[in-house]
């Protein structure tokens, strides 16, 4: 089956422009270094209807891996899991494993003096409510667990919106589970990810035009992105000294 990946980033801070969507950039770069291009990135408000519509649209397009970031917290405007559940046609409810994860986190935070009490309030319990059939994913940095939900041919991963937490769940659990090889030669996977996460900038400011960059970058896509990746680096090296740097 052909892999189709989409990302939905949820958050009023994103649609308002107050915060940059670094999570989608991190995820897309990680897939790119593994020879897979993310097909679509969508940013939506903390609005239940918008989330349901975005997830439903992705499912109808035949997405096989959908990553949804943000909206997993304890406040009333954190509605991602409810939206995913409605789009998938399932109920949402307390999950025993997610409950254990949340309880353990608050016990740890209380022990460190970071919260005034360890008991699970209504707001804290909200982070243990997941769509029916979903599997909670441990959050090694924060409290709210991620989740994995299979809907037909699509696997949905819901990840926290705080970048450090998102990276902890995505890098630590999602990527290893997918077992995708790196497309580039030489260097560790982390080094490749850092290279691609470097500032892309405006291709038009380089001596090589955007069309030429795109042609060379994607010409070997059918057999993986190895050759295109090497050509891209050579184009950048040839054009260094004008405009923004690429893949520093």
N, C-alpha and C positions, 0 to 999 in steps of 0.2 A: 504494500500500500504506500502511495506517495505521502510524504509527511507535509502537512500544511500547518504552520504555526502562526497564531495570532496573539496579540497582547492587548489587554484592556487595562488601562490605568484609571483608577477611581479616586477622585478627590476634588473638592471645591478649590483647594489651594493650587491645583494644577490648571484647571480651566480658567481661574482668575489671573494666572500668570505670576502669582506670588512665589511659587515654587517650581523649579525645573523638574521635568520628568526624567531623572537620572536612572530610575529603576528600569524603564523600558530600554534605555541605552545599554545598560549593563547586560540585560538579558539578550538583546539582539546581538551584541558583540560576542557574547559567549557562544551563541548558535552559529554566528558567522565563522568563527575560528574552527568550528566543527563541520563546516561545509554545508550549512543550512541557512537559507535566507528567510527571515521572518516576513510573512506576506502582508501583514497589516498591524498597525498600532493605533489604537483608539483611546482617546481621553474623554471621560465622562464625569459629570458632576455627582455629588453624593445624593443622588435622586433615584429612588427605587425603580421608577418606570424607565429611566434612562439605562440603568444597569440591566434590567430584564431585557430591554430592547437590544442592547449591545451584545449580550451573551446569546440571546436567541438568534440574532443575525449571524453571529460567528458560527453557531451550530448549523444553521441552514446553508452556509457557504461550504460546508464539508471540512471544517477545521478538525485536525486530528489531535493537536495539542494547543490548548488555550490557557494562557497564563493571565490571571487577574490579580492586580496588585492594589493594595489599599482597602480601607473600609472594614477591617476585621476587629477593630477595637471595641471598647465598652460603651461608647456614647451612642446617643439616639441616631446620630447621622451616619453611623457605621452600618451600612445596609448591604454590603456586598454579598454575604452568604445568603441573606434572604432573597436577594435578586437572583443569584445563581440557582437557588432552590426553585423559585417560581419559573425560571426559564427552563429548568430541567423537568419540571412537573412533579417535584417531590416535596415532602414536608421538611420542616426544620425542627430540630429538637436537641435536647441535651444528650451528649455522647459521653459514655463512661471514661473512655481513654482521654478525651479532650479535657474532661473535668479533672482527672488526675494530673494532667499536665499543668493546668491553670492553678490548681491547689498547690502543687509542688513549687511553682514559681513564686506564689505569694508567701508561702512559708519561708522560702529562701530570702525574699526581699524583706520580710519582717525580721528575720534573724540578723540581717545586715543593718537593720535600723532605717531602711529606705521607705517603709510604709508604716503607718501607725498601728495597724492591726492586720492579722492574716486571714480573718474570716472572709468568705466569699459573699459579697453583696450582690444585689440584683444585677448591677452593672457588670461586675466581674463574672458572674455566671453566664452573662450574654456571650462571652468569648468561648464558652464550652458548648454552645448551641451550633450544630452543623447540619447541612442537608442530609437527609436520609440516604444511607449507602456510602457516605463519604468516609475517608480514612484521615484522621488527624495526623499532622506532621509536626514533629517537635520543633519549637522555636528556640534555638540555642542562645539567642541574644535578648529577646523580650519575652512577653507573656503570651500574647495571642498565638495559638497554634495556626499553622497553615493547614490546608486540607487538599485532598485529592479525591476527585469524583469522576467516575466513568459515566458518560452519557452517550449511548449508542457507540459510534466509532471514535468519539472524542474523549480525551482525558483532560479534565479541567484541574488546574492547580491554582488555588487561591493563596496568595502570599501577603505578608504584612506590608504596609506602605512605608514604614520607616526604613530608609535605605540599608542601614546596618542589619536590621532584622530580615529584610527581604533577601539580602545577599547571604545571610546565614542559612536561611531555609533553602534558597535556590541553589547556591553553590554546594551546600552540605548534603542536601537530600535529593533535589529534583534532577540536577545534572548527572550525578552518579547513577541514578535509576535509569536514565535514558541511555546511558552507555554510548555516547556519540564520540567517535574518534576525532582528533584534531586534523584539520585539513592542511595546515602549514608544516614545513619541515624545520627541525631545529628548535631548541628552546622548550621550556616547560609550558604546560597549558596556561598557567597563571601569567607567564611572560607574554604569550600570544594575546591573551585577553587584555592585558595592559596596553599592548601596542595598538590594538584596534580601538580601545576606549580612548586613545589619544584624540585630540581635537581634529575633526574632519575639515572644518572650515569651508570656504567657498571655492569649489574646484575651478570656477571661472577665473580666479586670480592667478592661476598657474599658467605656465607657457602651454601645457597640454590642456586642451579644452575638456569640458565635462563629458562630451560625447566620446572623445578618445579614451578618457579614463574608464567610462562605463563599458565601452566595447572591449577593452583589454581585460578589465576586471571580471566580466561575466562570460567571456568567450569559452572558458573551460568548465562552465557550471555543470554541464551534463555529466562530466566525469569527476566532479568535485571541484573545489575552489583553489586547489594548490597552485596551479599555474597562474590563475588570475591574481591570486594574492601576491605572488612573486613579481608579476608585471606591475601591479599597483605600487609596490614598494620601489621598483625601479623608476617608474614614472615620477614618483615623489622625489626620489633622489636627483633625477635629472632637472626637476623644476624647483629645487630648493633655492631659497634666496628671494622669492617673490611671493607675496600673499601669505596666507596662513599655512603653517606646517601641518602635514598629514603623517600620522603614524610615527611620531617622533620616538 
